[in-house]
C-alpha cells in the first residue's frame, strides 16, 4: 500500500493520525495531525492539517511522510492502522 492511499483514507474519513515527517533540511520529527485536507494552494501532493502538539496549521508534502501511526508506509496494511480505519469499506 502506498502512503498516498493511507493519507487519502485519513482525508476522506477525517481521522487523526501520527506521522513521522522529514523536512527539506533532513530533520525528522513525529507529530499528531488532525483536520487533514489536500492543499488548495499546492495541490494534491500536499496536505494541510492541524499539528496538535503546537496547535497550528501546517502544510506537509506527502512524499516526505515516512511513517503513519508508527508504520513505515511501504509496509502498511489496513489492519495495522487501528479500529477507525478497519470500519471503512
C-alpha positions in Angstrom: 0.0 0.0 0.0 1.3 3.5 -0.9 1.4 6.4 1.5 -1.0 8.3 -0.8 -3.7 5.7 -0.2 -3.3 6.0 3.6 -3.4 9.8 3.5 -6.4 9.7 1.2 -8.2 7.5 3.7 -7.4 9.8 6.5 -8.7 12.8 4.5 -11.9 11.0 3.5 -12.7 9.8 7.0 -11.4 12.8 8.9 -9.1 10.7 11.0 -6.4 12.0 13.3 -3.1 10.3 12.6 0.5 10.3 13.8 3.1 10.9 11.2 6.9 10.8 11.0 8.0 13.6 8.7 11.3 14.5 7.1 11.8 18.2 6.4 13.6 19.6 3.4 16.6 20.1 5.6 16.6 16.5 6.6 15.3 16.9 10.1 12.9 14.2 11.1 10.1 14.6 13.7 6.9 12.9 14.8 3.6 14.6 15.4 -0.1 14.0 15.5 -2.2 15.8 12.9 -6.0 16.3 12.6 -8.4 18.1 10.2 -6.4 16.8 7.3 -7.2 18.0 3.8 -5.5 18.4 0.5 -3.8 21.7 -0.1 -5.8 24.0 -2.3 -2.7 26.1 -2.8 -0.1 23.5 -3.5 -2.3 20.7 -4.9 -2.8 17.0 -4.2 0.8 16.2 -3.4 0.5 18.3 -0.2 -1.8 18.2 2.7 -2.8 20.8 5.3 -3.5 19.8 8.8 -3.7 21.0 12.4 -0.4 19.9 14.1 -1.8 19.1 17.5 1.4 19.4 19.6 1.8 23.1 18.7 -1.9 23.7 17.8 -1.0 25.3 14.5 -1.9 24.7 10.8 0.9 23.3 8.8 1.4 22.1 5.2 3.1 18.7 4.6 4.5 17.3 1.4 3.0 13.7 1.2 6.3 12.3 -0.2 8.1 13.4 2.9 5.9 11.5 5.3 7.9 8.4 6.3 5.5 6.7 8.7 1.9 6.8 9.6 0.8 5.6 13.1 4.3 4.1 13.6 4.3 2.0 10.4 6.7 2.6 7.5 4.4 3.4 4.6 5.9 0.7 2.4 4.7 -1.9 4.9 1.3 -0.5 6.0 -1.6 -2.9 6.0 -5.2 -1.8 6.8 -5.3 -4.0 9.9 -2.3 -2.1 11.4 -3.9 1.3 11.2 -6.4 1.0 14.1 -10.0 0.4 14.6 -11.3 3.6 12.9 -9.6 2.5 9.6 -10.9 -1.1 9.9 -14.5 0.1 9.8 -14.1 1.7 6.4 -15.0 -0.4 3.4 
